[in-house]
Amino acid sequence: MQKSLEILLEVEKATGNGSQKIKQDLISGNLSPELEYILSICFDPFVTTKLNKLEVVGSESNIINANIFPEFKDLCEELKSAPAANDVLRLKAANLVANSGYNEEIKKVLSKVLIKRMNIGIGAKLINKAVGKELIPDPSLMLAKDDISRIDKWRKIICEFKYDGVRVIAKIDKTGGVTFFTRGFNELPARFLQKITEEIKRLVGDMTDIFVDGELTDFARTTVSGKVTSILSGKPLESIGDTFLFNIFDIENSQTLVIGKGTTKYPERRSLLEQLFENKKFDHLVLGTKWEITDKDEIWSIYKHIVEVEKGEGYTQKYRSCLYM
């Protein structure tokens, strides 16, 4: 395993002209089952270790070049299946690093692998090219485009609020577990979004292998971007997400994230969302407001309503249009 970690470090350090090719060659020229597994832990956005930080203190071992891969793999599989990283799992991870026998530089690499903070300067497409197969999913979310001319030929236009918050998806897996990701597919640990998690489970009922797409805002009218950054980078208060609102505007099968293309038309997705919200009261979930219009000039009256009546509070003074997909 030490060799694989050394390769990752070498890839991370490669810079300058031609470094992208150098990085790919380093991976492809040193490919092994161990390196493939480590790459999947690091860069598969749907593999979650639930670890945000490791406190590694000292070492109780003088063993050099110990083969810790079986222990590492067992720990990763345990972390992946755990609902959250408890103190026992955090201690296991810290001890694995501390007692690995590696030098401090390689220990740092191992720590970054376990907390999914390894940045080697190439993305999923180039990693997959280097390993010769689709090892790392390359998910994407639907984004609005700033080109109003595109809607001239549309039969119907769907307008929605453009929320001034943080874009987040909540993925409900095959077991009913809920995992949150930012637009960049960084995991937001569910324990900091417990109230939203509980309400999402009540919203979707028995539905699994789906995701809901929306925007985090705060009903205290405070910015959420700083709070989300705190969740991603440190050890925030467990109650940090208690005032969050999750404004949901879409729902789709989870496979859509992997293949990058939806399978259900927007009217059907929106209808499903409305049915799920019908006759249910939530404190932390909101069904995104939408307008259906047939003339793009009507957009400006909606925009005026948002700015002058809604005062734009909690929203940027813009609109979002969704094409039937």
PEKANOR-V688848 format. One record per pair of residues at least 24 apart in sequence whose ideal C-beta (glycine too) atoms are under 8 Angstrom apart, sorted by the first residue. I is the first residue (numbers start at 0). J is the second residue. Records with the same first field share a line. If there is no record, write none. Layout:
BEGIN
I->J, J
END
This chain:
BEGIN
0->33, 37, 66, 67, 68, 71
1->64, 101, 105
2->29, 31, 33
3->29, 31, 33, 34, 37
4->37, 101, 105, 108, 109, 112
5->105
6->34
7->34, 37, 41, 108, 112, 117, 119
8->104, 105, 108
10->119, 120, 121
11->108, 117, 118, 119, 120
13->120
14->120
18->120
19->120, 121, 125
22->119, 120, 121, 125, 129
23->121, 125, 128, 129
24->129
26->126, 129, 130
27->129, 130, 131
30->129, 130
33->68
35->130, 134
36->72, 75
37->112
38->126, 130, 134, 135
39->134, 135
40->75, 112, 113, 115
41->111, 112, 115, 117, 119
42->117, 123, 126, 135
43->134, 135, 136
44->136, 138, 180, 184, 186
45->136, 138, 170, 178, 256
46->79, 115
47->78, 79, 115, 178, 186
48->75, 78, 79, 84, 113, 114, 115
49->78, 81, 83, 84, 88, 186, 188
50->78, 84, 88, 89, 92, 113, 114, 115
51->114, 188, 230, 231, 232, 233, 234
52->114, 233, 234
53->89, 92, 93, 96, 110, 113, 114
54->89, 93
55->93, 96, 97, 106, 110
56->93, 97
57->97
58->97, 98, 100
59->94, 97, 98
60->97, 98, 99, 100
61->100
62->98, 100
63->100
64->100
65->98, 99, 100
67->95, 99, 100
70->95
71->95, 109
74->113
75->113
78->113
82->176, 189
83->188, 189, 190
84->188
115->186
136->256, 257
137->257, 259
138->184, 256, 257, 259
139->256, 259
140->166, 168, 182, 212, 256
141->212, 249, 261, 321, 324
143->319, 320, 321
147->295, 298, 320
149->322
150->295, 320, 322
151->295
153->322
154->293
155->291, 292, 293, 323
156->291, 292, 293, 295, 297, 298, 320
157->265, 269, 289, 290, 291, 320, 321, 322, 323
158->289, 290, 291, 292, 298, 301, 318, 319, 320
159->248, 287, 288, 289, 290, 318, 319, 320, 321
160->246, 287, 288, 305, 314, 318, 319
161->314, 315, 317, 318, 319
162->214, 216, 246, 287, 313, 314, 315
163->216, 313, 314, 315
164->214, 215, 216, 217, 223, 224, 246, 313
165->214, 215, 223, 224, 227
166->212, 213, 214, 215
167->213, 214, 215, 245
168->210, 211, 212, 213, 256
169->195, 196, 199, 210, 211, 213, 245
170->209, 210, 253, 256
171->199, 200, 203, 206, 207, 208, 209, 210, 211, 253
172->207, 208, 253
173->207, 208
174->207
175->200, 205, 207
181->227, 231
185->231
187->227, 230, 231
188->230
190->237
191->230, 235, 237, 239, 240
192->240, 243
193->240
194->240, 241, 243, 282, 283
195->240, 243, 245, 283, 284
198->245, 281, 282, 283, 284
199->245, 284
201->279, 281
202->275, 276, 279, 281, 284
203->275
204->275
208->252, 253, 254
209->250, 251, 252, 253
210->250, 251, 253, 255, 256
211->247, 249, 250, 272
212->247, 248, 249, 250, 251
213->245, 246, 247, 248, 249, 287
214->245, 246, 248, 287
215->243, 244, 245, 246
216->243, 244, 246, 313
217->242, 243, 244
218->242, 243, 244
220->312, 313
243->283
244->283, 284, 285
245->283, 284, 285
246->285, 287
247->272, 284, 285, 286, 287
248->272, 286, 287, 289
250->275
261->324
264->323, 324
265->321, 322, 323, 324
266->323
END
